[in-house]
Amino acid sequence: MMPKLLHVAAGPLLLTLALCGCSGGDDGPASGLTPTGTASLPPTSTAIPPTAVLTPTLSPTPSNLGEEPVGFPVAPAQKLGLVVGTAGSRTIQWGAGPEAAAYSRDDQPSDDPERASRSGWDCRVHVEYEGQPAVDWYVPVGTPIRATMAGTATLYVVTVTNAFDYYGIAREPYIGNPDRTRAPRSPFPSPGGGKGVFVRVENESYVTEYAHLDVARTVAPLPASVFLSGYSPDYDYVGVFAPLRDFRVSTAIAQWAVSSGDVIGFSGDSGYSEAPHLHYTVGRSGAASLLCPTAEAGFADGGWLMKASALGGGCSNCPLY
């Protein structure tokens, strides 16, 4: 079964407590250390003006509600950040890594741990640290994120704060392939904020999630009609959601219908994030376990980024948009 949602009224907030049997969740290591050499954060993406892209589908729910999640939530040709340096002084060199599609197809399934997570954690590292498979891509804050299937999108907030920065814990041991001698599974003394700000897209057959988003950039283009009661584009999300919360507690703030390829948000560095990145998951409706989006060994039902069924043929580049 998918996690049951327990809604608890808390003043102006509607808290959603996801009850699941997963160990670790997303309060474990996250990615976000010192990017590009001397810069503490990567440059903000300006490829697409935020106010020009996020155009939710306000018409009736899409008819293709059973379609599979296929393709990439980031541009397949997006150059990723690359972990460089030696243990203790590693940084992320932004834009120096492989393209997202090539990395997911060739590197993340690799048996070489350093290669497999050099531009974002692969499924095996996620299982080790968080208990469920997922894939990451190191991308600059503000990178457009697109739905990989049609369905209902819900924008949730656990926290807008980065846990590593809040607790003053070094991110470096967690970027790329974690340095196990210095990267404990539970690095924080209190809640780590989990997925931070995230969008969940659900249809009759699948559930996909897109995590660690930037709340300001994501809510700005949304029309007032898609916000849930009590929320709006100019609501004080930063002030209200600054506290770190348990990864199982989130607040739904907006909901709308989307089609595959729609921009649904913009990447950030919120929650348990060791570096600015997108955290992407795929699951079947009604199932507690997530699927591995890449074709990594050890996952029987995987390879979802490379599925060709919705593309009408091969998926050498998986062009989603």
C-alpha distance (Angstrom), angle and dihedral (degrees) to the residues before:
residue distance angle dihedral
M1 . . .
M2 3.80 . .
P3 3.80 113.6 .
K4 3.78 111.2 -76.4
L5 3.78 114.9 -122.2
L6 3.77 118.2 -129.5
H7 3.80 110.7 -165.3
V8 3.79 115.0 -153.6
A9 3.78 121.9 -175.0
A10 3.80 111.0 -131.7
G11 3.79 112.4 173.7
P12 3.80 108.2 -73.0
L13 3.80 91.3 -12.5
L14 3.77 130.3 87.5
L15 3.78 106.5 -149.5
T16 3.78 119.4 -156.0
L17 3.78 114.8 -157.2
A18 3.79 111.4 -163.5
L19 3.77 109.3 -150.6
C20 3.78 110.3 -155.3
G21 3.76 140.2 148.6
C22 3.80 94.0 -128.5
S23 3.78 119.2 128.4
G24 3.76 119.2 -133.9
G25 3.79 95.4 1.4
D26 3.78 112.9 -167.0
D27 3.80 97.7 -47.4
G28 3.77 89.6 93.2
P29 3.80 126.6 92.9
A30 3.73 117.0 -32.7
S31 3.75 131.9 -168.5
G32 3.71 122.8 -103.8
L33 3.75 126.3 105.6
T34 3.71 133.9 133.8
P35 3.78 106.5 -35.0
T36 3.76 124.9 -164.3
G37 3.73 108.8 17.3
T38 3.78 105.1 -78.8
A39 3.79 98.3 7.0
S40 3.79 116.5 98.4
L41 3.78 92.3 -154.2
P42 3.81 132.5 26.0
P43 3.77 120.4 -106.9
T44 3.76 115.3 -85.4
S45 3.77 113.3 -103.4
T46 3.80 113.2 -113.0
A47 3.79 96.9 174.5
I48 3.80 92.9 114.8
P49 3.82 123.6 18.3
P50 3.83 106.3 -117.6
T51 3.79 93.5 -134.5
A52 3.79 91.5 54.8
V53 3.77 102.1 53.7
L54 3.75 117.2 39.8
T55 3.79 101.4 85.0
P56 3.81 108.1 157.5
T57 3.76 118.3 -151.0
L58 3.78 104.5 -110.6
S59 3.78 94.2 176.1
P60 3.83 120.5 93.9
T61 3.78 118.6 -54.3
P62 3.83 112.3 -72.6
S63 3.79 114.4 -92.8
N64 3.82 95.4 -134.1
L65 3.79 93.5 72.6
G66 3.79 96.0 145.9
E67 3.79 97.5 53.8
E68 3.78 120.1 129.5
P69 3.81 122.7 -111.6
V70 3.81 102.9 -104.1
G71 3.77 133.0 170.8
F72 3.77 131.6 8.9
P73 3.81 132.4 -41.4
V74 3.82 88.0 -151.0
A75 3.80 124.5 47.6
P76 3.84 107.7 -75.9
A77 3.82 89.7 -133.8
Q78 3.83 93.2 48.2
K79 3.81 109.8 132.1
L80 3.80 106.8 -129.9
G81 3.77 131.7 -145.2
L82 3.82 113.9 -94.4
V83 3.81 127.0 -144.7
V84 3.82 109.2 -128.4
G85 3.80 134.9 174.4
T86 3.79 133.6 41.7
A87 3.81 131.7 -63.9
G88 3.78 110.1 -66.7
S89 3.79 95.0 24.7
R90 3.80 105.3 45.1
T91 3.80 119.3 140.3
I92 3.79 136.8 176.4
Q93 3.78 117.7 -106.0
W94 3.78 103.8 -153.4
G95 3.80 118.7 -134.2
A96 3.81 91.9 5.5
G97 3.80 96.2 100.6
P98 3.81 132.3 87.0
E99 3.80 123.8 -76.5
A100 3.80 113.9 -83.8
A101 3.81 95.1 -113.6
A102 3.79 95.3 46.9
Y103 3.80 91.9 45.1
S104 3.78 93.0 51.0
R105 3.80 93.4 45.1
D106 3.82 100.4 41.6
D107 3.81 111.5 17.4
Q108 3.80 108.3 35.1
P109 3.83 93.1 54.0
S110 3.83 89.1 49.2
D111 3.80 121.4 119.0
D112 3.82 88.1 -135.6
P113 3.84 104.8 93.9
E114 3.81 94.5 -157.4
R115 3.78 92.7 51.7
A116 3.80 93.2 41.7
S117 3.82 94.1 60.3
R118 3.79 103.5 24.1
S119 3.83 92.2 114.4
G120 3.81 100.0 27.9
W121 3.79 136.9 -24.3
D122 3.78 118.3 -67.7
C123 3.83 125.5 -142.0
R124 3.79 94.9 -89.5
V125 3.81 93.7 55.8
H126 3.80 90.0 47.2
V127 3.80 91.0 53.0
E128 3.81 90.8 48.3
Y129 3.81 94.5 49.4
E130 3.80 104.2 25.8
G131 3.80 106.6 21.3
Q132 3.82 97.1 -120.7
P133 3.83 133.9 72.4
A134 3.81 120.3 -105.2
V135 3.80 138.0 141.1
D136 3.79 131.3 -125.6
W137 3.77 134.4 -157.9
Y138 3.81 122.0 -163.5
V139 3.81 103.2 -131.7
P140 3.83 132.8 156.5
V141 3.79 119.8 -92.1
G142 3.79 109.1 -90.2
T143 3.82 97.5 34.7
P144 3.85 109.7 149.8
I145 3.81 112.9 -110.1
R146 3.82 120.7 -155.2
A147 3.78 133.8 -159.0
T148 3.80 113.9 -109.2
M149 3.81 93.0 -153.7
A150 3.79 142.4 17.8
G151 3.78 118.9 -92.8
T152 3.78 145.0 93.5
A153 3.81 115.4 -41.2
T154 3.80 120.3 -152.2
L155 3.80 122.2 -172.4
Y156 3.82 113.4 -144.6
V157 3.80 133.5 -175.9
V158 3.78 125.6 -155.9
T159 3.80 93.2 162.3
V160 3.81 139.2 -31.8
T161 3.81 91.0 -144.3
N162 3.80 126.3 97.4
A163 3.81 109.0 -125.5
F164 3.81 96.0 -150.4
D165 3.79 91.6 54.5
Y166 3.80 93.5 42.9
Y167 3.80 94.7 53.2
G168 3.81 94.4 36.1
I169 3.80 92.0 -121.0
A170 3.80 118.6 154.4
R171 3.78 114.1 -109.8
E172 3.80 95.2 -160.9
P173 3.83 97.7 87.7
Y174 3.82 89.5 56.4
I175 3.78 103.3 47.1
G176 3.79 116.4 102.9
N177 3.79 112.6 -15.3
P178 3.84 100.6 2.8
D179 3.79 118.4 -115.7
R180 3.81 96.9 -121.3
T181 3.81 92.6 -160.4
R182 3.82 90.2 62.3
A183 3.81 104.2 21.7
P184 3.82 112.2 75.8
R185 3.78 117.1 -168.2
S186 3.81 91.3 -117.3
P187 3.80 107.0 39.7
F188 3.81 98.6 164.6
P189 3.83 128.0 80.7
S190 3.83 90.9 -147.0
P191 3.85 136.8 12.9
G192 3.80 114.6 -28.7
G193 3.80 100.0 -156.6
G194 3.80 96.8 -117.3
K195 3.79 113.9 -144.8
G196 3.80 92.9 0.8
V197 3.79 103.9 -157.2
F198 3.81 114.1 3.2
V199 3.79 145.0 162.9
R200 3.79 122.4 -137.3
V201 3.81 118.0 -159.8
E202 3.81 115.2 -165.3
N203 3.78 134.0 -179.0
E204 3.79 134.6 165.2
S205 3.80 93.8 -74.3
Y206 3.81 110.8 21.4
V207 3.79 145.1 34.8
T208 3.81 122.9 -153.7
E209 3.80 127.6 -176.4
Y210 3.81 131.7 -161.5
A211 3.81 112.7 -164.4
H212 3.81 145.4 -170.9
L213 3.81 92.4 36.9
D214 3.81 128.5 166.8
V215 3.81 107.0 -106.5
A216 3.81 98.8 -156.3
R217 3.79 94.9 51.4
T218 3.80 92.3 42.6
V219 3.81 98.4 50.8
A220 3.82 97.7 38.8
P221 3.84 97.2 78.8
L222 3.82 95.8 40.1
P223 3.81 115.3 108.4
A224 3.80 116.1 -121.8
S225 3.80 91.4 -114.4
V226 3.84 94.1 71.0
F227 3.81 96.4 55.2
L228 3.77 119.2 102.1
S229 3.80 120.2 -121.9
G230 3.80 112.7 -61.8
Y231 3.82 96.4 19.8
S232 3.80 134.5 93.5
P233 3.82 140.0 159.7
D234 3.83 90.9 -87.6
Y235 3.83 97.4 45.2
D236 3.84 114.1 129.6
Y237 3.81 95.9 -107.0
V238 3.80 93.8 157.2
G239 3.78 93.8 52.3
V240 3.80 96.7 42.7
F241 3.81 98.8 40.0
A242 3.80 99.5 39.3
P243 3.84 93.6 104.0
L244 3.78 115.8 90.9
R245 3.80 113.6 -117.0
D246 3.77 137.1 -170.6
F247 3.81 110.6 -79.1
R248 3.81 89.9 -118.0
V249 3.81 93.5 60.5
S250 3.79 117.9 79.1
T251 3.79 138.1 154.5
A252 3.81 122.9 -132.8
I253 3.80 109.9 -140.4
A254 3.82 106.4 165.5
Q255 3.81 140.3 14.6
W256 3.79 133.8 -170.9
A257 3.83 143.3 149.5
V258 3.80 119.1 -94.2
S259 3.79 138.9 -173.9
S260 3.79 126.1 -144.6
G261 3.80 109.4 -77.5
D262 3.81 96.4 25.8
V263 3.80 115.6 136.2
I264 3.81 105.3 -114.5
G265 3.80 102.1 173.3
F266 3.80 148.7 -30.4
S267 3.79 127.7 -94.7
G268 3.78 122.3 -106.4
D269 3.79 143.9 155.7
S270 3.81 104.0 -101.0
G271 3.80 128.4 142.8
Y272 3.79 122.7 -5.0
S273 3.79 94.4 0.6
E274 3.79 122.0 143.5
A275 3.81 90.7 -168.9
P276 3.80 136.8 -2.7
H277 3.79 104.2 -72.1
L278 3.79 147.7 128.1
H279 3.81 117.2 -102.5
Y280 3.83 110.5 -157.1
T281 3.81 129.5 -170.2
V282 3.81 136.6 179.4
G283 3.79 126.4 -161.4
R284 3.78 139.8 164.1
S285 3.79 116.6 -111.8
G286 3.79 110.7 -99.5
A287 3.81 94.5 18.3
A288 3.80 124.5 112.1
S289 3.80 95.7 -154.4
L290 3.79 122.7 76.1
L291 3.81 124.5 -135.0
C292 3.79 126.6 -122.7
P293 3.83 108.1 -108.7
T294 3.82 91.0 -155.4
A295 3.81 129.5 56.4
E296 3.80 95.9 -104.2
A297 3.79 121.6 157.7
G298 3.78 115.9 -99.8
F299 3.80 97.9 35.9
A300 3.80 112.6 100.7
D301 3.81 96.2 -169.0
G302 3.80 102.9 42.7
G303 3.77 145.7 108.3
W304 3.81 95.1 85.2
L305 3.79 94.9 149.4
M306 3.79 88.6 60.6
K307 3.80 99.4 43.2
A308 3.80 110.6 132.1
S309 3.80 100.1 -167.3
A310 3.80 95.1 97.0
L311 3.79 94.0 39.2
G312 3.77 97.0 57.1
G313 3.78 97.1 -122.7
G314 3.78 142.2 -2.5
C315 3.78 122.7 0.8
S316 3.78 105.5 -150.1
N317 3.79 91.4 142.5
C318 3.81 99.2 12.7
P319 3.82 93.1 -140.1
L320 3.77 105.7 -158.0
Y321 3.80 95.1 165.6
